[in-house]
Amino acid sequence: MGRLCDRCMELMRDLVNFVKRLSCRIVEQIKECMVLISQCCCMKGKRSTARKLYEPVLQNHERQAAQEFLNHMESGLGERQLGKETLDALRILAFSENADLQHSAALYYLHMSQYLTSQLPPEFLEPYQALLQSSDLEVQQMSSLSLVNFLLEGYLNKELVVQMGLLEPILELLESGDSAVQCNSCACIMTLAISESNREAIGIAGGIRPLLTLAKSYDPRVQQNAVGAILNLTRSERIKSILCREGALPVLTLLLQSADSEIQYYSCASLGNIAANPEHHKAMLEIGDRFLLRMLVSLMSSSVQKVSSQACLCLNNLASNAEVRTYLQSMDIMPLLISLLNSSSKDVRQASITLLCTMTHPPGKMDAVLCEELLHNVAVLMQTERTNPVVVVHAACTIQNLGHLDNIETIIQSQCFEELLIALQNPNNEEDTLQYVASCLSELTKYNITREQIINRKDKTLIRCLVKLAGQLEHKELSFHTASVIKQLLHSGKITSDLKHQMKEVQSYLMYFMGHPELRFQQLSIATLCILSEDPEFSMAFSQSRLKQQLEQLRQQTEETQALLRLVINQTDSVNLNE
């Protein structure tokens, strides 16, 4: 998408001077200058070999429009004004049968696309209809290129382009025999497909099949833009299904072997979006007997970091299937995945910890040595990314996945456990992030070794933090999991004294839990009360608070429920006996 060079700009100014001096030879001067400009390397275009055998007669209104247009070019090169006079002239030139006049209009649009610094008025899209459908190859090249420039710079409303009827001529250009036109039209579709409504329109208009054809082009520029357009289209669930039906999966899978890293990246990201829907997994894995998985594992080691990152994310979507995880384990993927946690790229680190979280999903088994190495690298990552929610969340989930009896001692002895406690008390972490940390700690504190480790710290700040988070009642999962940690720690009986300083806060969240419609909250509240009531001070405080009334009310409701259940069961048994 190059700019006009200084030489070509000078030729344009010469064109204006020629017209002023030789108004009777307007068309001839335009033709000569257009030939010179189009031969310059900055245009990167090919001359059309197909020429008409005769030149259409230049109409008086066309001659006048050309004169006014060129006069405006002379005065408007600096001001870049877009008035009615310019639009009227462009309409006449664009819809003319004279190819040289269409050249003028297309070249002016290309000039504007390089220097415009504001929105292109919607009415200026109308001439594009004729320019994109011109039989002249150079007009197609210049008009499609200028449209791409406007879209990329954000000077055109993407939905408006489709509403003005330009999608059909753009899609027709996909089937051009010229690679420059193909490249530009693919770039247009790629940019337009950012919009959800446009994606649907492209699918309905039949744009999928020609894009897949161009994805196999021998021109890497055309391939890049075609696959880039496919990537944006995969953001729509309906279009993803169409892509799969039209044979996109084998094409995208083979493109993972491309020597062009951009094509690899677009293909990998497209497959990752498709893999987000498990319904497509079977078809994806059937290609070459899981050839896709082998290619993605290979791309994890790519020196191009965004390719490596996308390979991890695509594998993560596919690894939601237990059979895929087993297959990846057999490929000895874990050491490679662990090494990526130390990548210099933030995106690679995030993608690798995300995949690691999925790969450790129960009931995965892991060698003790490998588990220790994994936890060490996860701890290092947590240390360096303490405020990164993606890392904190997936690291906590990974540790929780590994938190069964065989690994619990290794986890406690690793720096990971310390990092979890730091994360819980980090004021920079959002509540949504903290709920995963609290969930992990809730699972870990089911073991005596974990509870002893926390109690031996004698960290009153940590206890205050737990009570505070348990009181975050608007974030019910965070509140529930931190309250669970408190209950687990109370089994030792050594933190009761620390809780006395926050007796009101404890009573507050227990009262809320007791009236919660979910049974798990009620049960947690009662279990906590049972333990705390063993302490005389807590017992006295509870008896004098609304907690006792709430507990009595809950008891009555429970008894009524039990009575109703007994009645229903008895009636059911009577009916069965009578039958």
Disulfide bonds with the S-S distance in Angstrom:
none
